[in-house]
Amino acid sequence: MAKIDHIYDNQDITPKARGSIHKVILSWFSKRRPGLILDAPAGFGHLSMRLREMGFDAVCGEIDTKIFKLKDVKCIYTDLNEKIDSPDDTFDYVCCVDGLEHMTNPYRAVQEFARVLKPGGYGIFSIPNYSNIEKRAQFFSADT
């Protein structure tokens, strides 16, 4: 995926998540009505930037809000092991790309996502498959 620097604080930043999963998620959202999305963990904000270009309103969640670089997008404190700093029933969509596998208590994260998601809203989650053949081969590679 191409590096993006025009909307960041003069930094050359690539997405933190796998580009292939971004493509799948963006394709799914292309068939949905725009609404308010919580993107957590948001990393630098790359996915949210793309969703905004598609007409969605994105709020980003990060445990370390200082790493977030996207201008003109709200970033809220989000500790997925504990609490999302947002009222109940706020978001039409919640999106967690490659984040749950890093949580000590992923069940708590899902509870919090459910709490902030509006009734009838959608939760979109991805978890990397570390048991696929490509990842297994990388395990034995000296270059990784």
C-alpha positions in Angstrom: 0.0 0.0 0.0 1.3 3.5 -0.8 2.8 5.7 1.8 0.6 8.6 2.7 2.1 11.9 3.8 -0.2 14.7 2.6 -2.6 14.5 5.6 -0.1 13.7 8.3 2.2 16.0 10.3 4.9 16.0 7.6 5.7 12.4 8.2 6.0 9.6 5.8 3.8 6.9 7.4 2.6 3.5 6.2 -0.4 1.7 7.7 0.3 -0.2 10.8 -2.0 -3.1 9.8 -1.8 -5.4 6.8 -2.7 -3.6 3.6 -4.7 -6.7 2.4 -7.1 -6.5 5.3 -7.6 -2.8 4.7 -8.7 -3.6 1.1 -11.2 -6.2 2.4 -12.7 -3.8 5.0 -12.9 -0.9 2.6 -14.7 -3.1 0.1 -17.2 -4.2 2.8 -17.8 -0.5 3.8 -18.2 0.5 0.1 -21.6 -1.4 0.2 -22.8 0.3 3.4 -24.5 3.5 4.2 -22.2 6.1 5.7 -22.3 6.5 9.4 -20.2 7.1 12.5 -17.3 4.6 12.9 -15.1 3.9 15.8 -11.7 2.7 14.5 -9.8 1.1 17.4 -7.0 0.6 17.7 -6.4 3.2 15.0 -2.7 3.4 14.9 -1.7 6.5 12.9 -5.2 6.8 11.4 -4.7 5.4 7.9 -7.9 3.3 7.8 -10.0 6.2 9.2 -8.6 8.5 6.5 -9.7 6.1 3.8 -13.2 5.7 5.4 -13.6 9.5 5.5 -12.8 9.7 1.8 -15.7 7.3 1.3 -18.1 9.6 3.2 -18.0 8.0 6.7 -17.4 10.0 9.9 -14.6 8.3 11.8 -13.5 8.6 15.4 -10.3 6.9 16.3 -9.4 5.1 19.5 -5.9 4.7 20.7 -4.3 3.8 24.1 -1.5 6.2 23.2 -3.2 9.1 21.5 0.2 10.8 20.9 1.0 8.4 18.1 -2.1 9.3 16.2 -1.2 11.6 13.3 -4.4 12.3 11.2 -5.4 15.9 11.2 -9.0 17.0 11.8 -10.1 13.6 13.2 -11.1 13.1 16.8 -9.0 10.5 18.6 -10.3 9.3 22.0 -8.4 7.4 24.7 -9.2 3.7 24.3 -7.8 1.0 26.5 -9.4 -2.2 25.0 -8.4 -4.1 28.1 -10.5 -1.8 30.2 -12.7 1.0 28.7 -13.5 3.0 25.6 -13.9 6.6 26.5 -17.3 7.0 24.9 -21.0 6.9 25.9 -23.2 3.9 25.3 -24.9 3.4 21.9 -22.7 6.0 20.1 -21.4 4.4 16.9 -23.1 2.9 13.8 -20.0 0.8 13.2 -17.0 -0.3 15.3 -13.9 -1.6 13.4 -11.0 -3.4 15.1 -8.3 -4.3 12.7 -5.6 -6.7 14.0 -6.1 -5.5 17.6 -7.8 -8.1 19.6 -4.9 -10.5 19.5 -2.8 -8.0 21.5 -5.3 -7.7 24.3 -4.8 -9.5 27.7 -8.6 -9.7 27.9 -10.1 -9.7 24.4 -13.5 -10.5 25.9 -13.5 -7.1 27.7 -12.7 -5.4 24.4 -15.6 -7.0 22.7 -17.9 -6.1 25.7 -16.8 -2.4 25.3 -17.3 -2.5 21.5 -20.8 -3.8 22.1 -21.5 -1.1 24.7 -20.6 1.8 22.4 -22.2 0.3 19.3 -25.8 1.4 18.5 -28.5 -1.3 18.5 -28.5 -2.7 15.0 -25.0 -1.5 14.3 -22.1 -3.6 12.9 -18.8 -4.7 14.4 -16.0 -5.5 12.0 -13.1 -7.4 13.4 -9.9 -9.0 12.0 -7.3 -11.2 13.6 -4.2 -12.3 11.7 -3.9 -16.0 10.9 -0.4 -16.8 12.2 -0.8 -20.5 11.4 -0.9 -20.0 7.6 2.0 -21.4 5.5 3.5 -17.9 4.8 3.7 -17.1 8.5 5.1 -20.5 9.3 7.8 -20.1 6.7 8.7 -16.6 8.0 9.2 -18.1 11.4 12.1 -20.1 10.1 13.5 -17.3 8.0 16.6 -15.5 9.3 15.4 -12.3 7.8 12.4 -11.8 10.1 
